[in-house]
Amino acid sequence: MPKIIAFLFAILALPAAAIAQDPPPLEVDVIGGRDGPTPVAVPAMPTQRVAQTSAGNTLALGRNVADVIASDLRRTGAVTPLGPVGIRGLDFGEVRAPAYDEWRDLGASALVSGSVDVDGSGRLVVACYLFDTITRRELIRQGFAVQPDDWRRAAHKCADVIYTRLTGEGAYLDTRIVYVAETGPKNARIKRIAIMDSDGSNHRYLTEGAETVLTPRFSPDGSQLVYMSYKGRRPRVYKLDLASGRSELLVPGTAFTFAPRYSPDGRNIVFSMGTFGNSDIYVVPASGGTPRRLTDAPGVDTSPSFSPDGRRIVFESDRSGSQQLYVMNADGSGQRRISFGGGQFASPVWSPRGDLIAFTRIGGGQFRIGVMSPSGQGMRLLTSAWQDEGPSWAPNGQFVMFHRTSQGSGDATLYAVPVAGGRPQRMPTPLGGSDPSWSPLQN
């Protein structure tokens, strides 16, 4: 997908309604002056001149962009969007001069405004504004230029800046998700790696399903994946370039390799390698080379995940007799157990903020998603279904995605849950899915 270009509008490139200026300082405790989700009006965006593009005309795209923005904001749980259905669209002359009283009387504490036009080079230009209807002031002015077929990217970007302005949290909506798409009966599942935008759009398959695949994970720049495949009837780790579709074996040979994950700088890949019924953690340069062993304990050491500064690794091990979580330095030194909350603990993943580790807790006949500090303190369980597992963090550290397996059918579905607490929301996938991984923000 071509890179999106985010920029402040230039005077000569756009109409006066989109002239650039620096956004106001961030203030997140004023808008609306109320608890709970912020009600925000999201009317259809106008166009200065109706123009035809490969994605439709700019008038229709103005409504489509508003639809995506409203849907994105609704999924955050922090915003209650009003519109675009059921409210009037904006006129072009209102883009920078909103009727504050009208939108406030509708119940909106804020208004999303903007326009959709085509520039001289044929790019689609989406202007994105946010106004506080209470204080009657402009909060955001941002523009995005994309190829017409990438209009959804501009909408996601707009929703991200609005979410960030209203909450003070980092962006996460303009991201992608990889997961294992599952089809077929329980005893003969076909598993393929699939990729989609965070809202389920632009869905496509990356593997054909001839071999079972598991644990796809993004590189830090989002351009590559590592995953495990049973190609040749043995589990081994492969790298996949998303642009070319080319895959290659990570570690040559016949050893069992699995549970891969990139280091935060993308230079190394940490993984498990099994020999003679024992598995340990290894690290290898992402460009290839000789793996270096980090653990040497009896039993199974697996599911390694780097801290965001790259200095430590969390992993699971049954060296104590049951699956528990351990933290070690990136060179393998200083290994120590951090999980002591009863039950078993698996699939740890370090938060991008570095403050929490997400995990799967197994106990009482349930698999549940939880978080704890890197020292093992403050454990909290976020879900309570029969079988929730395989956590993956949103890039802003505010949501954890996972897969939920239905009792009986064995069907798996993707969900995301706020780390601060709340109800898990189902992620939109056309088929059953497991082993999700959230991408970094796209450029």
N, C-alpha and C positions, 0 to 999 in steps of 0.2 A: 504494500500500500504506500503511495507517495507520502512523503513527510508533509505534515501540516505546517503552515507558516503562520505564526501568531505575531501580530505587530500592532503598534499604535498607528491609527490612521494618518496618512499624509494628506496635506491640504489639496495637492494637485490630483491625487489618485481617486478621491472620493468626494461626494457631495458635502455641503456644509454641515449637514446633519451628522456627519461622522468625523469631524475634525478632532484630532487627538489632543489629549492633555493627560498629565499624570493623575492616577486615581487618588482619591482622598485617603488619608490615613485609615488604617484598619481600626474599626470599632465594632465589637461584636456583642455588646451588652445593651444596645440602645434600640435596635430595630424592633418595632412593634411593642416593646415594653411589656411582654407577657411570657408566661411559662408555656412549655409545650411547643409543638411544631409551629413555625411561623407561616401564617397564611399569605401567600404571594400570588398575585394575578399574573397569568402568563397568556396574554392575548396573541392571536395570530399576528405575525410580523408583516408589514407592508413592503412594497417595492416602489422605488422611484419611477421606474419604467419597466413594464412587463417585457421580459426577454426570454427567449427559448434556450434551454440548455439540454444536454444529454440526459439530465436527471429530471426534466420537466421544466415548466416555466417558473419564473421567480415568484409569481403570486402564489402558486401552489406550494412552492418550497417554503415560503414564509409561514404557512400553516404547518407544514411538516416539521420544520425546525422547532416551532413552538411546541408541537406535540412531543417531540423527543426531549426537549428541555423539561417540560412538565413531568413526563414519565421518569426521567432521571432524578429530578428533585423529590418526587414522591418516594422513590426507592431509598433515599437517604434516611427517611424517618424524621428528619429535622424540619421538613418543609411540607406544608399542605398547599399544593398548587390549585389555583382557581382558574379553570380554562385549560386550553383554548376553547373547548366545547362549552357552549352555554353562555359565553360572554362575547361582546363585540370585539372585532379586530381593530387594530390601530390604523389611523390614517397616517400618511407619511409625515405630515406636518406636526404630528404629536410625538414623534420618536424622541425628540429632546425637550419637548415642552408638554409633559403629560397633564391631564386633568386630574390633579391630585385628589380633589374632593370626591370625584366620581368613583375612583378606585378605592378610596378609603371607605366610602359609604357602602361599597360592595363587600367590605369586610377584609380587604387586603391591607396588610401592614407594609407591603412592598410591591413594586411593579417591575416586571421584566419587560423591557422595551428593546426595540432594535429594528433592523431592516435587512432585506436580502436583495442584493443586486449583482450585476456582472461588470467586472472591470474591463479595461481595454484589451487585456490579454486573454480574455475568456474565462478567467477564474471567477468563482463564486465568492462574493464578499459578504460575510455575515457580521453586522454590527450588533453588539451586545451591551445593553445598559441595564442598570438596576437603580431604582429610585425608592427612597423611603417616603411613603405617603403621609407619614405623621409629621416628620420634620421638614418635608417638602424639599429634599435635596438629592442630588445625584451621588450615588455610592460607587458605581462601576462604569467605566467606559473602556471597552475592549473590542478589538476586531480580529477576524480570522479570515484568511484567504485560502481557498482550497480549490482543487479541481471539482467540477460540479458533482461528479459521482461520489465524492467524499464529503457530501454535505452533512452527513451524520456526525462526522468527526468534529465539524465546527459546532454543531449543537451540543455534543458532549463537552467540548471545551468551554462553551458558554455556561453550561450547567455547573461545571467544576468551579469556575470563578465565582459564580453566584453562591454555591454551597460554601466555598471558602470564606467569602465575605460575610455571610450570615452566621457562620458557626465558629470561625477562627481555626477550623481544622484543615488539614491538607487535602489536596485534590485526589480523586480516585476513580472518577467516572469515565474518563477517556483512557480506558485500559482494555486489555483482552484477557480471555480466560482459555486455558487449555484444560482438557479433561479426557477421561476415557469414556467414549460413547459405547453403550452396551445394548445389544439387540439379541434376540433369540431366547430359547428356553433356559431355565435356570441351570440345567446340567450341560448345556452346550452353548454358552454365551460367546458371541463374537464381539471382540473388543478392539475399537479403533481410536486412535488419538484424533480429537477434534479441536478446532479453535473457533472462537467467536468473540465479538465485542461484548463488553460487560452487560449489555442489555439483551443479549441473545441474537443480535443481528449479525449479518455477514458470516454465517456459520458455514464451515467447510471441514472436510476430513483430510488429515495429513498422512494417515496410514490406511492400507486397504483392508485390513482385518484377516490377512492370511495367518498371522501369528498373534498370540495374545501379547498385549502391551500394558505396561503399568507405569505409574509415577512419572508422568511428564512434568518437567520443571523448566521454567524460563531462565535464560541468561540475564544478567543485570541490565543489559541494553535491550532486551526483548527480541533480539534478532535470531536466537538459536534456542533449541531445547536439548535437554538430556532426558533420557527415558530408559526403561528396561524393556527388553523384548525377549520372547522365547523363540526367536528365530534359531533354527538348528536344534530345537528342543532343549535348550539350556538357557537359563537367565543370564543375559549380558547387557551391559550398558552401551547405548548408542548416542551419538550426537546428531542433531538434525538442524540443517540450515533452513530457516523459514522462507527465505527469498528464492532459493534454488530448489528446495525440496530434497537436497542430497543428504543422505545419512551415512555415517561411518562408525565403526566399532571404536569405543573409547580405549579399551585395553586389549591388544591382540592376544590371542591364545584361547584356551578352552576353559579357563577358570570361571566359576560362577561370580558375576558382578551384578550389583543391584543397589537400589536406594540412592541414586545420584543427586547431587545438588551443587550449584555453582558457588564459588566464593563471592563476596560482595564486589570485588574488583573485576570479576570475570576471568581471572588468570588461572584459577585452579578449579578442579572439580573434586569434591569429597564423595566417597561412596563406600559401600561394603563389598568385601570379597570373601568368598567362602571356600574353604578347603578342609576335607576330611571331617565334615560335620561341625566345623567351627567357622565363625565369620568374625572379621575384624574390620576396623575403619582404616581406609587408605585415602591418600590424596595424590592427585596426578595433575601436571600442567594441562590446561584445557587444549593446548596445541598438540599434546601428545608427549609421551616420555615414559619413564619408569615410575611406577607407583611407589609411594613412600608409606610405610606402615605407621599408624598412629596408636593403635591399641593392640594389646597382646594378652587377652584374658580368655579363660575357658568359657565356652558358650557362644551366644550370639550377640554381637555388637552391631547395631545397624541404625538407620534413619538419622544420619548426621545432618546438622544444620548450623551454619556459621552465625555468629553474632554480627550485627551490621557493621561493626568496626573491623571485622575479620580477625580479631584476636582470640576468640574462643569458639568452641564447638559444643553444642548440646547433642546428645545421642541417647538411644535406648540400649539397655543391656540386661540380660538375665543372669549375670554373673553372681548375683546375690540369691538366686533361686527363683525369681520372678521378674517379669519385665518392669524395669524402673528407669528413671531418667538420670543421666550423668552429664556433668559439664567438665571440659578439659580445655587447656590452652591449645592454640592452633597447631603447636608442634607435638601434641600428644601428652605433654606433661600435666601434672596437677589434676588428675582425674578424681572426681568426687561425686558422690550421689546427692541428688537434690530432692527427690520425691520420697515423701514419708507419710502420705495422707491415707494409706490403706488402699488395697486393690492393686491393680497393675497399671502401668503408664506406658504409652507408646506414641509413635509418630510426632516427636517434638519439632516445633518450628519457632525460630527466634523472631520476635516482632521487629519490623523495620525501624521502630523507635528505640529498640534495645532494652525496653523496660519490662517486657513480658515474654514468656514462652508459652505458646499454645500447645496443647497435647490432646491425646485421646486417653481417657481413663476407663479402665475395664473393671467392673465390680458389680456385684448384686445382679448379675444377669444382664447388665446394660453396658453399652459403649457410649460415653458422653464426652463432649468437647469442653475443655477447661483451659484456664490460664493460671500461671503462677509467675512470681518474680524469678530472675536468674539464680537467686540464692535458695529458691524453693519456698519462700514465704508467700503468704497471701493467696493461697489457692482458691479459685472460684470456678464453679462449674456453670457453663453458659447454656447447656442444653439438657434435656431430660427424656429424650426419645429412647426407643429400644436399642438402636444401633446407629450412632453418629460417630464418624471417624474421619481421619485424613485432613486435618486443618491446613488452611493456607491463608496468609494475611493479605488484606488490601494494602496498597502501598502507603496509605496514610496511617496504618496501624489502628484504625477504628472499627474494622470489621474482620471477622474470620469466616471464611467459606469452608464448607465441608461436605461430605456426602452422607446421606441418610438411607439406610437399607430397610425395606419393609419386611416385617416378620411374615414368614410363609412364602411369599412370592420371590423374595430375594431381590426385588427390583430396587435399584439405587437412584437417588435423586440429589441434585445439588441444592444446597441452602447456604445462606449467609446470616450471621447473627452479630448484632452490635456488641462490642467488647464491654461497653458500659452497662449492658443488660438490656434485654428486650426480646421480642418475639422473633424467631428465625423466619426469614423470608425465602421462599422458593426462587431459585435462579432459573431463568427461562432457557430450557434446552429442548430440542425437538424429540430427543430420545432419553432413555435412562442414562445416568452418568455417574462416574466415581473419580477418585484421585484428582481433584481439581487443583489448579495452580493459577494464581492471579499474577498478571504481568506487572512490570513497572509502568509508570505513566508513559504514554507514547510521546514522541517528539513532534 
